Amino acid sequence: MKKWNLLFIVIGLIVALGSSSYSDDNTAAITNPISDKLNAVIGGQVYENVISDGNGNVYVSINEISENMGYDYSIVNNVNVLKSSSDENEVLYTNGDIYIGQLKDGKRNGTGVMYYHTGSKYDGDWKLGYKSGYGREVDELFNVYTGQFDTGYRHGEGTLVYSNGDRFKGTWSFGFKNGKGIQWYSNGDRYDGFWIDGLYNGFGKRYIGGTVKQGLYIDGKYSKYMKDPENEED
């Protein structure tokens, strides 16, 4: 009877090892890994030999089985994967975003590049985790903004080149065109004047074909004629 019990125990161990997370199913999920030389910080504990498949799945090495079998990987969700060096950090987020650049206290700080899973990209200055300073941003529609940022928003002087050929150069305030700016349109028209929250507001000149509509604009619409406040002779 003892021999039979021992045999059942051995069979049970074989089955358990065969169903570990290093099975064929889990290994197949680790396709096209971004890197196999990353570390993950989870709950204050550092895990080595992390693999991310770029689809939001992060595989953390729990323990080394043997030199031949490699590592037993488990999926950990909602974790940032971090690789550090003296001059560069690489952060892979579980939503697919990738950041390469400087960090301070675990936050993006200094200069760095963020590749968003939506297809957009930002290359420039960061402060306390936010886009702040000067940078270049390409969104998922291939519109390109180059200029100043503050706490993640386009803020200050900047130029936006649209993928359809339109172009704006002027002042921004927390993501909106605010202040003085010029918008060139791909059909040859342009607007030169003041903006509030992305719309023509205040004095401006709208050049349409061979005509000029000069005056007061309210919420993007022409209201009435007025003299140029910056040109007494007008």
Secondary structure as a PSIPRED ss2 file (coil, helix, strand):
# PSIPRED VFORMAT (PSIPRED V4.0)

   1 M C   1.000  0.000  0.000
   2 K H   0.000  1.000  0.000
   3 K H   0.000  1.000  0.000
   4 W H   0.000  1.000  0.000
   5 N H   0.000  1.000  0.000
   6 L H   0.000  1.000  0.000
   7 L H   0.000  1.000  0.000
   8 F H   0.000  1.000  0.000
   9 I H   0.000  1.000  0.000
  10 V H   0.000  1.000  0.000
  11 I H   0.000  1.000  0.000
  12 G H   0.000  1.000  0.000
  13 L H   0.000  1.000  0.000
  14 I H   0.000  1.000  0.000
  15 V H   0.000  1.000  0.000
  16 A H   0.000  1.000  0.000
  17 L H   0.000  1.000  0.000
  18 G H   0.000  1.000  0.000
  19 S C   1.000  0.000  0.000
  20 S C   1.000  0.000  0.000
  21 S C   1.000  0.000  0.000
  22 Y C   1.000  0.000  0.000
  23 S C   1.000  0.000  0.000
  24 D H   0.000  1.000  0.000
  25 D H   0.000  1.000  0.000
  26 N H   0.000  1.000  0.000
  27 T H   0.000  1.000  0.000
  28 A H   0.000  1.000  0.000
  29 A H   0.000  1.000  0.000
  30 I C   1.000  0.000  0.000
  31 T C   1.000  0.000  0.000
  32 N C   1.000  0.000  0.000
  33 P C   1.000  0.000  0.000
  34 I C   1.000  0.000  0.000
  35 S C   1.000  0.000  0.000
  36 D C   1.000  0.000  0.000
  37 K C   1.000  0.000  0.000
  38 L E   0.000  0.000  1.000
  39 N E   0.000  0.000  1.000
  40 A E   0.000  0.000  1.000
  41 V E   0.000  0.000  1.000
  42 I E   0.000  0.000  1.000
  43 G C   1.000  0.000  0.000
  44 G C   1.000  0.000  0.000
  45 Q E   0.000  0.000  1.000
  46 V E   0.000  0.000  1.000
  47 Y E   0.000  0.000  1.000
  48 E E   0.000  0.000  1.000
  49 N E   0.000  0.000  1.000
  50 V E   0.000  0.000  1.000
  51 I E   0.000  0.000  1.000
  52 S E   0.000  0.000  1.000
  53 D C   1.000  0.000  0.000
  54 G C   1.000  0.000  0.000
  55 N C   1.000  0.000  0.000
  56 G C   1.000  0.000  0.000
  57 N C   1.000  0.000  0.000
  58 V E   0.000  0.000  1.000
  59 Y E   0.000  0.000  1.000
  60 V E   0.000  0.000  1.000
  61 S E   0.000  0.000  1.000
  62 I E   0.000  0.000  1.000
  63 N E   0.000  0.000  1.000
  64 E E   0.000  0.000  1.000
  65 I E   0.000  0.000  1.000
  66 S E   0.000  0.000  1.000
  67 E C   1.000  0.000  0.000
  68 N C   1.000  0.000  0.000
  69 M C   1.000  0.000  0.000
  70 G E   0.000  0.000  1.000
  71 Y E   0.000  0.000  1.000
  72 D E   0.000  0.000  1.000
  73 Y E   0.000  0.000  1.000
  74 S E   0.000  0.000  1.000
  75 I E   0.000  0.000  1.000
  76 V C   1.000  0.000  0.000
  77 N C   1.000  0.000  0.000
  78 N C   1.000  0.000  0.000
  79 V C   1.000  0.000  0.000
  80 N C   1.000  0.000  0.000
  81 V E   0.000  0.000  1.000
  82 L E   0.000  0.000  1.000
  83 K E   0.000  0.000  1.000
  84 S E   0.000  0.000  1.000
  85 S C   1.000  0.000  0.000
  86 S C   1.000  0.000  0.000
  87 D C   1.000  0.000  0.000
  88 E C   1.000  0.000  0.000
  89 N E   0.000  0.000  1.000
  90 E E   0.000  0.000  1.000
  91 V E   0.000  0.000  1.000
  92 L E   0.000  0.000  1.000
  93 Y C   1.000  0.000  0.000
  94 T C   1.000  0.000  0.000
  95 N C   1.000  0.000  0.000
  96 G C   1.000  0.000  0.000
  97 D C   1.000  0.000  0.000
  98 I E   0.000  0.000  1.000
  99 Y E   0.000  0.000  1.000
 100 I E   0.000  0.000  1.000
 101 G E   0.000  0.000  1.000
 102 Q E   0.000  0.000  1.000
 103 L E   0.000  0.000  1.000
 104 K E   0.000  0.000  1.000
 105 D C   1.000  0.000  0.000
 106 G C   1.000  0.000  0.000
 107 K E   0.000  0.000  1.000
 108 R E   0.000  0.000  1.000
 109 N E   0.000  0.000  1.000
 110 G E   0.000  0.000  1.000
 111 T E   0.000  0.000  1.000
 112 G E   0.000  0.000  1.000
 113 V E   0.000  0.000  1.000
 114 M E   0.000  0.000  1.000
 115 Y E   0.000  0.000  1.000
 116 Y C   1.000  0.000  0.000
 117 H C   1.000  0.000  0.000
 118 T C   1.000  0.000  0.000
 119 G C   1.000  0.000  0.000
 120 S C   1.000  0.000  0.000
 121 K E   0.000  0.000  1.000
 122 Y E   0.000  0.000  1.000
 123 D E   0.000  0.000  1.000
 124 G E   0.000  0.000  1.000
 125 D E   0.000  0.000  1.000
 126 W E   0.000  0.000  1.000
 127 K E   0.000  0.000  1.000
 128 L C   1.000  0.000  0.000
 129 G C   1.000  0.000  0.000
 130 Y E   0.000  0.000  1.000
 131 K E   0.000  0.000  1.000
 132 S E   0.000  0.000  1.000
 133 G E   0.000  0.000  1.000
 134 Y E   0.000  0.000  1.000
 135 G E   0.000  0.000  1.000
 136 R E   0.000  0.000  1.000
 137 E E   0.000  0.000  1.000
 138 V E   0.000  0.000  1.000
 139 D C   1.000  0.000  0.000
 140 E C   1.000  0.000  0.000
 141 L C   1.000  0.000  0.000
 142 F C   1.000  0.000  0.000
 143 N C   1.000  0.000  0.000
 144 V E   0.000  0.000  1.000
 145 Y E   0.000  0.000  1.000
 146 T E   0.000  0.000  1.000
 147 G E   0.000  0.000  1.000
 148 Q E   0.000  0.000  1.000
 149 F E   0.000  0.000  1.000
 150 D E   0.000  0.000  1.000
 151 T C   1.000  0.000  0.000
 152 G C   1.000  0.000  0.000
 153 Y E   0.000  0.000  1.000
 154 R E   0.000  0.000  1.000
 155 H E   0.000  0.000  1.000
 156 G E   0.000  0.000  1.000
 157 E E   0.000  0.000  1.000
 158 G E   0.000  0.000  1.000
 159 T E   0.000  0.000  1.000
 160 L E   0.000  0.000  1.000
 161 V E   0.000  0.000  1.000
 162 Y C   1.000  0.000  0.000
 163 S C   1.000  0.000  0.000
 164 N C   1.000  0.000  0.000
 165 G C   1.000  0.000  0.000
 166 D C   1.000  0.000  0.000
 167 R E   0.000  0.000  1.000
 168 F E   0.000  0.000  1.000
 169 K E   0.000  0.000  1.000
 170 G E   0.000  0.000  1.000
 171 T E   0.000  0.000  1.000
 172 W E   0.000  0.000  1.000
 173 S E   0.000  0.000  1.000
 174 F C   1.000  0.000  0.000
 175 G C   1.000  0.000  0.000
 176 F E   0.000  0.000  1.000
 177 K E   0.000  0.000  1.000
 178 N E   0.000  0.000  1.000
 179 G E   0.000  0.000  1.000
 180 K E   0.000  0.000  1.000
 181 G E   0.000  0.000  1.000
 182 I E   0.000  0.000  1.000
 183 Q E   0.000  0.000  1.000
 184 W E   0.000  0.000  1.000
 185 Y C   1.000  0.000  0.000
 186 S C   1.000  0.000  0.000
 187 N C   1.000  0.000  0.000
 188 G C   1.000  0.000  0.000
 189 D C   1.000  0.000  0.000
 190 R E   0.000  0.000  1.000
 191 Y E   0.000  0.000  1.000
 192 D E   0.000  0.000  1.000
 193 G E   0.000  0.000  1.000
 194 F E   0.000  0.000  1.000
 195 W E   0.000  0.000  1.000
 196 I E   0.000  0.000  1.000
 197 D C   1.000  0.000  0.000
 198 G C   1.000  0.000  0.000
 199 L E   0.000  0.000  1.000
 200 Y E   0.000  0.000  1.000
 201 N E   0.000  0.000  1.000
 202 G E   0.000  0.000  1.000
 203 F E   0.000  0.000  1.000
 204 G E   0.000  0.000  1.000
 205 K E   0.000  0.000  1.000
 206 R E   0.000  0.000  1.000
 207 Y E   0.000  0.000  1.000
 208 I E   0.000  0.000  1.000
 209 G C   1.000  0.000  0.000
 210 G C   1.000  0.000  0.000
 211 T E   0.000  0.000  1.000
 212 V E   0.000  0.000  1.000
 213 K E   0.000  0.000  1.000
 214 Q E   0.000  0.000  1.000
 215 G E   0.000  0.000  1.000
 216 L E   0.000  0.000  1.000
 217 Y E   0.000  0.000  1.000
 218 I E   0.000  0.000  1.000
 219 D C   1.000  0.000  0.000
 220 G C   1.000  0.000  0.000
 221 K E   0.000  0.000  1.000
 222 Y E   0.000  0.000  1.000
 223 S E   0.000  0.000  1.000
 224 K E   0.000  0.000  1.000
 225 Y C   1.000  0.000  0.000
 226 M C   1.000  0.000  0.000
 227 K C   1.000  0.000  0.000
 228 D C   1.000  0.000  0.000
 229 P C   1.000  0.000  0.000
 230 E C   1.000  0.000  0.000
 231 N C   1.000  0.000  0.000
 232 E C   1.000  0.000  0.000
 233 E C   1.000  0.000  0.000
 234 D C   1.000  0.000  0.000
